[in-house]
């Protein structure tokens, strides 16, 4: 199942706007040309940015049954070298200006600003037949672990997203997320199989350039993680005049309930659909969505399972939970559940480890209407003075009281990180609301985040 094989059917329709329009026919021609210089089914690293070169390379490799590994173009040289040694790709599709690759590899093909670099350490890869793509997990900060995705995973999920978001050929999303991130890539996949036009820009939403392109090209939709919506709030999104915008989507973590309600109201007044969603790279991208009409009624909910999927809860003993408001681990079942992980070259021969079932590691409950709510992560539970404490719930409590904080720690030592001098107020709230003492509160300059805006808890300072 490879829906990119049929992209020719959209012919002269515009596939991509990147300084100029590229039709589907033109994109396919370039994409196939890129892949033809790779030849046989093998492994290719793609150092991706939001540009036409990255996009066309990805499409070409997918169409040609070559397995791309999507990496951030700004990946540190040392990490890239380690991954090359571990996975031995045949080629690297990257910026022609990449000096490190220029100095060590031969350029076998050039398109635009990108070159196909031939790796001297390449080997004959033994790849599982249904392996289509490798993506880093969203929390990855240097780990060689990738998520193994099949063609069925990718395109079943894309079809499901098309269905619940009602994506049409006249939709025009603009890139706000990295394409090597599963959420950003799902926007590309779901719109390409619909014959829509993707407006490609690498400009940040904080730049005038982004909004100029958004207006000029009449973008109809864009997606964002919570950090993006925090930035939009600072930019006073409610005052912006964007008459072409019809749909906003949010995923990649839980949005502050107050901010979620603010955007729901704001979008309702502007005639824009606002949809919050939930997913993981391990499920290709999306697992659930909250219908726009339920934004206020079910505020804070991740909604219901996507078409073709199923959500359920299990208790500590593995039994299914059937009673509303009882917390358990969220389990997802669907054709978009990945094949499993790869941590080295030998794992690329593996078949399906998951068999369509994903233990998400998230704690959740459902209400009387069957809408699900995330309460935290299993690994984000610590014991303090004998009591189980959810670090995510503490963060939410402090947010409700006006403090932007991040919580971490181990059993018997909870640490709260804040950007302001508010240690005494924070300790008072925790003491009054949770009856906890001895909590350490540390002020830091900024919260460490990955390129997708998620907090990097592993990089928070433990001792000061």
C-alpha positions in Angstrom: 0.0 0.0 0.0 1.9 3.0 -1.3 -0.4 6.0 -2.1 2.5 8.1 -3.4 2.7 5.7 -6.4 -0.5 7.4 -7.7 0.5 11.1 -7.3 0.6 11.5 -11.1 -3.2 11.4 -11.1 -3.2 15.0 -9.8 -1.3 16.2 -12.9 -1.2 19.9 -13.3 -2.6 20.7 -9.8 -0.1 22.6 -7.7 1.6 20.2 -5.2 4.1 22.6 -3.6 4.6 26.3 -3.4 8.3 27.1 -2.6 9.1 30.5 -4.0 7.2 29.3 -7.1 4.5 26.7 -7.8 5.4 23.1 -8.6 2.7 20.9 -10.1 2.3 17.2 -9.1 3.6 16.2 -12.5 6.7 18.3 -12.0 7.3 17.1 -8.4 6.9 13.5 -9.4 9.4 13.9 -12.3 12.0 15.5 -10.0 11.4 13.0 -7.2 11.8 10.0 -9.5 14.9 11.5 -10.9 16.5 11.8 -7.5 15.6 8.3 -6.6 16.8 6.9 -9.9 20.4 7.8 -8.9 20.0 5.6 -5.8 18.8 2.7 -7.8 18.2 -0.4 -5.7 16.2 -0.7 -2.5 18.6 0.6 0.2 18.9 3.0 3.1 19.2 6.8 2.6 19.7 9.4 5.2 17.7 12.7 4.5 19.0 15.8 6.3 15.6 17.5 6.2 14.5 21.1 6.3 11.2 22.6 5.2 12.2 23.1 1.6 11.3 21.7 -1.8 14.5 19.6 -2.0 13.8 17.7 1.2 10.2 17.2 0.2 10.9 16.0 -3.3 13.6 13.6 -2.1 11.3 12.1 0.5 8.5 11.6 -2.1 11.0 10.1 -4.6 12.5 7.6 -2.1 9.0 6.5 -0.9 7.8 6.1 -4.5 11.0 4.1 -5.4 10.8 1.7 -2.5 14.0 3.1 -1.0 13.9 3.5 2.8 14.6 7.2 3.9 15.7 8.0 7.4 14.5 11.6 8.1 16.9 13.6 10.3 17.1 17.2 11.2 19.4 19.1 8.8 21.0 20.8 11.8 22.0 17.4 13.4 25.4 17.7 15.1 28.3 16.3 13.0 29.3 13.8 15.8 25.8 12.4 16.1 25.5 12.0 12.3 28.8 10.3 12.1 27.8 7.8 14.8 24.5 7.1 13.0 26.4 6.6 9.7 28.7 4.1 11.4 25.8 2.3 13.0 23.4 2.1 10.0 25.8 2.4 7.0 23.4 4.3 4.6 24.2 4.1 0.9 23.5 7.8 0.3 22.8 11.0 2.2 20.4 13.6 0.7 21.5 16.9 2.1 22.4 20.5 1.5 25.2 20.8 -1.1 26.8 23.4 1.2 27.4 20.7 3.9 31.1 21.0 4.2 31.6 17.8 6.3 29.9 15.7 3.6 31.7 17.6 0.8 35.0 16.7 2.3 34.4 13.0 2.7 31.9 12.0 0.0 31.3 12.1 -3.7 28.3 14.0 -5.0 26.4 11.8 -7.5 23.3 14.0 -8.3 22.3 17.6 -7.6 18.9 19.2 -7.5 18.4 22.8 -6.3 20.4 23.3 -3.2 20.7 19.6 -2.3 23.1 16.8 -3.4 23.0 13.1 -3.2 26.2 12.2 -1.4 27.5 8.6 -1.9 28.7 7.0 1.4 32.0 5.2 1.1 31.0 2.8 3.9 27.8 1.7 2.2 26.8 -1.9 2.4 24.1 -4.1 0.8 21.1 -3.7 3.1 18.8 -6.5 4.1 15.6 -4.6 4.7 12.2 -6.1 5.7 9.9 -6.0 2.7 7.3 -3.7 4.4 9.8 -1.3 6.0 9.1 2.1 4.5 10.6 4.8 6.7 12.6 5.4 9.9 11.8 8.4 12.2 13.4 9.5 15.4 11.1 9.3 18.5 10.0 12.8 19.4 11.9 12.7 22.6 15.2 11.6 21.0 18.2 13.7 21.9 21.0 11.7 20.4 19.8 8.1 20.7 20.3 5.8 17.7 16.8 4.5 18.3 14.3 4.9 15.4 10.7 4.0 14.9 10.2 1.5 12.0 7.2 2.4 9.9 5.5 0.4 7.1 3.7 1.7 4.0 0.5 0.5 5.6 1.2 2.5 8.8 1.9 5.7 6.9 -0.9 5.6 4.4 -3.6 4.1 6.6 -2.9 6.9 9.1 -2.9 9.5 6.3 -6.3 8.3 5.1 -7.7 8.4 8.6 -6.5 12.0 9.0 -8.0 13.0 5.7 -11.3 11.6 6.8 -11.7 13.2 10.2 -10.2 16.5 9.2 -12.2 16.5 5.9 -9.1 17.4 3.9 -9.9 18.5 0.3 -7.8 19.2 -2.8 -8.3 23.0 -2.3 -6.7 22.9 1.2 -3.4 24.8 1.5 -1.5 24.0 4.6 1.7 26.0 5.5 4.7 24.3 7.1 5.1 25.2 10.8 6.7 22.0 12.0 9.8 20.1 10.9 9.1 17.4 8.3 11.3 14.9 10.1 8.8 15.1 13.0 5.9 12.7 12.7 3.3 15.4 13.2 4.8 17.6 10.5 5.2 14.7 8.2 1.6 13.5 8.7 0.4 16.9 7.5 2.5 16.4 4.3 1.3 12.8 3.7 -2.4 13.5 4.3 -2.5 16.5 2.0 -0.4 15.0 -0.8 -2.8 12.0 -1.0 -5.6 14.5 -1.3 -4.1 16.5 -4.2 -3.7 19.6 -2.0 -1.1 22.3 -2.2 1.6 22.5 0.5 3.1 26.0 1.1 6.7 25.3 2.1 8.6 27.8 4.2 11.4 27.3 6.8 10.6 30.7 8.4 9.6 30.7 12.0 6.1 31.9 13.0 7.9 34.6 14.9 9.2 36.1 11.6 7.3 38.6 9.4 8.4 36.4 6.4 6.2 33.6 7.5 3.1 35.7 7.8 3.8 37.4 4.5 3.9 34.0 2.7 0.8 32.8 4.7 -1.2 35.8 3.4 0.1 35.9 -0.1 -0.5 32.2 -0.8 -3.8 32.2 1.1 -2.9 29.4 3.5 -6.1 27.5 4.8 -4.5 25.5 7.6 -1.6 24.9 9.9 -0.7 22.8 12.8 1.3 23.4 16.0 2.6 21.9 19.2 1.8 23.6 22.5 4.9 25.8 22.2 3.7 27.1 18.8 0.3 28.1 20.3 2.1 29.9 23.2 4.0 31.9 20.6 0.8 32.6 18.7 -0.7 33.9 21.9 2.2 36.3 22.5 1.9 37.5 18.9 -1.8 38.4 19.6 -3.2 35.9 17.1 -6.7 37.2 17.8 -5.8 40.6 16.2 -4.4 39.0 13.0 -6.3 39.3 9.7 -6.1 35.9 8.0 -9.3 35.5 6.0 -8.1 32.4 4.1 -7.4 30.4 7.3 -10.1 27.8 7.9 -8.5 25.2 10.2 -6.0 25.0 13.0 -4.7 21.7 14.5 -2.8 21.1 17.7 -0.9 18.0 18.9 2.5 17.1 20.3 1.6 17.5 23.9 -1.2 18.8 26.1 -2.0 22.4 25.6 -2.6 24.5 28.7 -6.4 24.2 29.4 -6.8 28.0 29.7 -5.0 28.6 26.4 -6.9 25.8 24.7 -10.2 27.4 25.7 -8.9 30.8 24.5 -8.1 29.4 21.1 -11.3 27.5 20.9 -13.3 30.7 21.6 -11.1 32.8 19.3 -11.4 30.4 16.4 -15.1 30.0 16.9 -15.5 33.8 16.5 -13.3 33.9 13.4 -15.0 30.9 11.8 -11.9 28.7 12.1 -12.1 25.1 13.1 -9.8 24.3 16.0 -9.0 20.6 16.5 -6.8 19.2 19.3 -5.3 15.7 18.6 -3.2 13.1 20.3 -0.5 10.9 18.9 2.9 9.3 19.1 5.6 8.6 16.5 5.1 4.9 17.5 1.6 5.1 16.0 2.9 6.9 12.8 1.3 10.2 14.0 -2.3 10.4 15.1 -4.4 8.2 17.5 -7.2 10.4 18.6 -8.9 13.8 17.9 -11.4 16.1 19.6 -14.1 17.2 17.2 -14.2 21.0 17.0 -17.7 21.2 18.2 -16.7 19.5 21.5 -13.8 22.0 22.3 -15.6 23.7 25.2 -17.8 20.9 26.3 -14.9 18.4 26.5 -12.0 20.9 27.3 -8.8 19.1 28.1 -9.8 15.9 26.4 -7.8 14.1 23.7 -11.2 13.1 22.3 -12.0 9.8 20.6 -10.1 7.3 18.5 -9.4 8.2 14.9 -11.3 6.3 12.2 -10.0 2.7 12.0 -8.5 2.9 15.5 -9.5 1.9 19.0 -8.6 3.3 22.4 -8.8 1.3 25.7 -7.5 1.4 29.2 -5.7 -1.3 31.3 -5.1 -1.4 35.0 -1.8 -2.5 36.7 -2.7 -6.2 36.3 -3.4 -5.9 32.5 -7.2 -6.0 32.9 -9.4 -3.8 30.7 -11.0 -0.8 32.5 -14.7 -0.4 31.7 -15.7 2.1 34.3 -15.6 5.9 33.6 -13.1 8.1 35.5 -10.9 5.1 36.5 -7.2 5.8 35.6 -5.2 3.2 33.7 -2.6 2.9 30.9 -3.9 4.1 27.5 -3.7 1.3 24.9 -4.2 2.0 21.2 -5.1 -0.5 18.5 -5.0 0.2 14.8 -3.2 -0.3 11.4 -1.0 2.8 12.0 0.8 1.2 15.0 4.5 1.0 14.0 6.5 -2.2 13.4 8.6 -1.5 16.4 12.0 0.1 17.1 15.4 -0.1 15.4 18.6 0.5 17.5 21.1 -0.9 14.9 21.3 -2.1 11.4 20.3 -5.7 12.3 16.9 -4.5 13.5 16.0 -3.4 9.9 15.4 -7.0 9.0 12.7 -7.5 11.7 9.1 -8.0 11.0 6.2 -6.5 13.0 6.9 -6.5 16.8 3.7 -4.7 17.8 1.0 -6.4 15.7 -1.2 -3.3 15.7 -1.2 -2.8 19.5 0.6 0.1 21.3 1.1 0.5 25.0 1.4 4.3 25.0 2.9 4.7 28.5 0.3 7.5 29.2 -2.2 7.4 32.1 -5.7 8.3 31.2 -9.4 7.9 32.0 -12.6 8.2 29.9 -15.8 10.0 30.8 -19.4 8.8 30.6 -19.5 9.8 26.9 -16.4 7.8 26.0 -14.0 10.8 25.7 -10.5 10.2 26.9 -8.4 12.5 29.1 -4.6 12.1 29.7 -3.5 12.5 33.4 0.2 11.9 33.0 3.0 9.5 32.1 3.7 6.2 33.9 7.3 7.2 34.0 6.4 10.6 35.4 5.1 9.2 38.7 7.3 9.4 41.8 6.8 8.5 45.4 7.2 11.3 48.0 6.7 10.4 51.7 5.0 7.2 50.6 2.5 8.9 48.3 2.4 8.5 44.5 2.7 11.9 42.8 2.2 12.7 39.1 4.7 15.3 38.0 2.4 16.2 35.1 -0.5 16.9 37.5 1.8 19.1 39.7 2.8 21.1 36.6 -0.9 21.5 35.7 -1.7 22.6 39.3 1.0 25.3 39.2 -0.1 26.5 35.8 -3.7 26.9 37.1 -2.2 29.2 39.8 -0.3 31.3 37.3 3.1 29.7 37.5 4.8 28.4 34.3 6.8 25.5 35.7 8.4 22.2 34.8 8.6 19.3 37.4 11.2 16.5 37.6 12.8 14.4 40.3 13.1 10.9 41.8 11.4 9.1 44.7 11.5 11.4 47.8 12.9 14.4 45.9 10.6 16.5 43.7 12.2 19.4 41.9 10.2 22.3 40.4 11.9 24.5 37.8 10.6 28.1 37.2 11.6 31.0 35.0 10.8 33.6 37.6 11.7 34.4 41.2 8.6 32.7 42.7 10.1 30.0 44.9 8.2 30.9 48.0 4.8 31.1 46.3 5.3 27.8 44.5 6.3 26.0 47.7 3.2 27.5 49.5 0.9 26.2 46.7 2.4 22.7 46.9 2.2 22.6 50.6 -1.4 23.8 50.7 -2.8 21.8 47.8 -0.7 18.6 48.0 0.4 18.6 51.6 4.0 18.2 50.4 7.1 19.7 52.1 10.8 19.6 51.2 10.2 20.3 47.5 13.2 21.9 45.8 12.4 24.9 43.6 15.0 26.1 41.1 15.0 29.2 38.9 16.5 28.7 35.4 16.8 31.0 32.4 14.9 28.8 30.0 13.4 25.4 29.7 15.4 23.1 27.4 13.3 22.0 24.4 13.8 19.7 21.4 13.2 21.1 17.9 9.6 20.2 18.2 9.1 22.4 21.3 8.9 19.5 23.8 10.6 19.9 27.2 13.8 17.9 27.5 13.5 16.7 31.0 16.8 14.8 30.8 18.6 18.2 30.3 17.3 19.9 33.3 19.9 20.7 36.0 19.7 18.4 39.0 21.9 20.3 41.4 22.5 24.1 41.6 
